[in-house]
């Protein structure tokens, strides 16, 4: 020491009156607002894992708070949460001084996976009552989450058939050897003396054979359902088709970094006012296209719950990227929902057409529903002339003369451009035209930060980069739980900011 007098340092300092844990946290800590927000969650549907014997179970709200607060602070491991209930003041405070072990927390999370959807919906409605959801513009996006399995614990369909035949031969050979040994021992010791157990080697092969056979049968049944075949029919399956032994519901997907791995496709529809996730889902379907109809239906239901009818002038605009672009998806709009679906990048289309020396494709033309006409890239109209016998519509440009793009748009020998289109192509053309309108394009441009920002916040802020439980139901529950935590923390920070500015004194009840 340099002779400077320091404050007294006594590590075993006692207190005349026991202090409250809230005193150590301070009045400004957001854990207090977190506690208030979670008071409004209905936990009556959560299973506390009590069989009627032994000690009373832990309160489900306490366990839920620990799991949510852990994820809010980037802690997903229940073992780590158990440690923090001994060391971290905020966790001790939320636990009320109780110390549930990691098995209790893990069982609680697993047993209530299917109830998380109701919990997630509560967070959406709570944020809506706070004015954080207006359903003016929402955006949908998907992200791939790593499954809790390895590519090394998988097998292709072709390999399954090979391994099944090989193991069947080896099992048959070992059975013959076992029978020969049995006969020798019967002669040596007598038939009723010293029964013989199957060799461990034979047991291992039979277990392996049963696993491979069961996985192959599941894959074949899945493909039968996809292809609309009966139980006795043989489905078409590529030999490269793979399945995982550890998580049979996970599918091989192209992950964010450009590599293939087993994962799930997580979907999140976000309201642009405060970044609240209003719809969350997860499936093992790697394509985004088939997820849109279900999301649109859930947004409609939410509109009804918030008092917005289909006849209401206020529509919900939903912006999605080109991964959802299809005629079937466009047909789902209406009843208060307007879709803004991108069809792809125009520059890429121009480069592909110029490299292939092809004329402009139908994708370069926009359909004007009011005029029942198509507009070419140079703005000239193609008017409907006839409906063909096969039900297709024929549109012809009235004047191609003098167009500087004739060499790109007309085939040799043609003097006017003609389009022959089907009904679904009219929908696709109309959507392309809609996105080119300045006011619609301005809304769609918000999609990138509205839809993708929550994904980054969940992965980076909450530390949720992949599912830890196996099976699509449990994986979906984990994803919705992460989205619920995201919403709760958005509400916590919104309330904290509002109170500092004097705009809010108490939390609005959602009861």
Secondary structure, DSSP 8 states (H G I E B T S, - for coil): --S-------TT---SS---HHHHH-TT-THHHHHHHHTTS--TTS-----SSSS----HHHHHHHHHHHHHTT---HHHHHHHHHH-HHHHHHTTT----HHHHHHHHHHTGGGHHHHHHHHHHHHHHTT----SEEEEEEEEEE-SS-GGGEEEHHHHHHHHHHHHHHHHHHHHHHHHHHHHHHHHH-TTSS-----HHHHHHHHHHHHHHHHHHHHHHHHHHHHT--TTS-----TT-EEESS-TT-EEEE-TTS-EEEEEEEEEEEETTT--EEEEEEES---SGGGHHHHHHHHHHHHHHTT--TT-S--EEEEE-GGG--HHHHTT-BTTEEEEE----HHHHHHHHHHTT----GGG-EEETTTTEEE-TTS-EEEEEEE-TTS-EEEEES--TT-TTHHHHS-TT-SS-EEEE-HHHHHHHHHHHHHTSHHHHHHHTTHHHHHHHHHHIIIIIS---B--S-SHHHHHHHHHHHHHHHHHHHHHHHHHHHHHTTS-SS-----
